[in-house]
Structures are given as C-alpha cells and as structure tokens.
Amino acid sequence: MIPKKTFSVDQLKKYMIEKGISQQDLAKKIGVIQQQISFWITGRHAPTLASIKKIADALRIPYENFLEAPKNSSDLDEKDIKILKLEKEILELKLKLKEKKKN
C-alpha cells in the first residue's frame, strides 16, 4: 500500500525563501489572502490539491515537491520505501530535463 502523502510546510518555506517571495506576494499570485498562506505555513490549515498546484505554478516548482509521506508513518514496508525513492528519482530527472530544455 502506498502511503497517503501530505503537504510539506518545510518545502513551502524553503521554496519561498529560495525564490525570494513573501507571503503577500504568493497570496496575490495564487488569488488568496495573505492570512491563508500564513495558516498553511503554521500548519493551522492544509491547502487543497488545487491550491498546491497553484502554489507550484507560482513558484515554478513541480507540485509533487510539496507532497511527502506522513512523518508518523512507521508502517512503511520495503516496497513502499522503494516506491518513494523511485518517485523522488523521477522528480529529480524531470527537473534536470526541464532545466536542460531551458538551456
């Protein structure tokens, strides 16, 4: 069984810092109020998949980068771990290919 993925607040913070974008700027880009971004960052609320995709588009990051296996999932078996590693490798290859196409 593949574990359900959750929104990664850490990834959102990381990419906002990397891209130099404020909560207010991100809110404007995706059509929400700044308070909503704050709620997501503090973990008070989780964004919908549609919102995650809007965030990803605004930051020019694949939306899958904002999804992760729950931290408390100690029930992962070897097959699940292998699948997660392969998914990560696929995402990294997609990013490399995308960057290569830009150049």
C-alpha positions in Angstrom: 0.0 0.0 0.0 1.4 3.4 -1.0 1.1 5.8 2.0 -1.1 8.9 1.7 1.1 12.0 1.1 0.7 15.2 3.0 1.5 18.8 2.3 5.1 19.7 3.2 5.2 23.0 5.0 9.0 22.8 5.1 9.1 22.6 1.3 6.8 25.7 1.0 9.1 27.7 3.3 12.2 26.5 1.5 11.0 27.5 -1.9 9.6 30.8 -0.8 13.0 31.7 0.6 14.8 30.4 -2.4 12.6 32.4 -4.8 12.6 35.5 -2.5 8.8 35.6 -2.4 6.8 36.9 0.6 3.5 35.5 1.9 1.8 38.6 0.5 3.3 38.2 -3.0 2.5 34.5 -3.1 -1.1 35.2 -2.0 -1.5 37.7 -4.8 -0.1 35.3 -7.4 -2.5 32.5 -6.4 -5.6 34.5 -5.6 -5.9 34.1 -1.8 -5.4 36.4 1.1 -2.1 36.5 3.0 -3.7 35.1 6.1 -4.4 31.8 4.1 -0.7 31.5 3.3 0.1 32.1 7.0 -2.3 29.3 8.0 -0.6 26.9 5.6 2.9 27.8 6.9 1.9 27.5 10.5 0.1 24.2 9.9 -3.2 25.6 11.1 -4.8 24.5 7.8 -3.6 22.4 4.8 -4.1 23.6 1.3 -6.2 21.6 -1.2 -4.5 19.9 -4.1 -5.8 22.7 -6.4 -4.1 25.2 -4.1 -0.9 23.2 -4.0 -0.9 23.2 -7.8 -1.4 27.0 -7.9 1.5 27.4 -5.4 3.7 25.2 -7.5 2.9 27.1 -10.7 3.6 30.5 -9.0 6.9 29.2 -7.7 7.7 27.3 -10.9 8.2 24.0 -8.9 6.5 20.7 -9.7 3.6 20.3 -7.3 4.8 16.9 -6.3 7.7 18.6 -4.5 5.2 19.8 -1.9 4.0 16.3 -1.1 5.6 13.9 1.3 4.8 10.8 3.2 3.5 11.5 6.7 6.3 11.8 9.3 4.5 9.4 11.6 4.1 6.5 9.1 6.3 3.9 10.8 4.3 1.2 8.9 6.1 1.7 5.7 7.4 -1.6 4.3 10.4 -2.1 2.0 8.2 -1.9 -1.1 6.7 1.5 0.0 10.2 2.9 0.7 11.4 1.7 -2.7 8.4 3.3 -4.5 9.1 6.6 -2.6 12.7 6.6 -3.6 11.8 5.9 -7.2 9.3 8.7 -7.2 12.0 11.1 -5.9 14.4 10.0 -8.6 11.7 10.5 -11.3 11.1 14.1 -10.0 14.8 14.8 -9.9 15.1 13.6 -13.5 12.1 15.6 -14.6 13.7 18.8 -13.1 17.0 18.1 -14.8 15.3 17.6 -18.1 13.2 20.7 -17.7 16.4 22.7 -16.9 18.2 21.2 -19.9 15.3 22.2 -22.2 15.6 25.8 -20.9 19.3 25.9 -22.0 
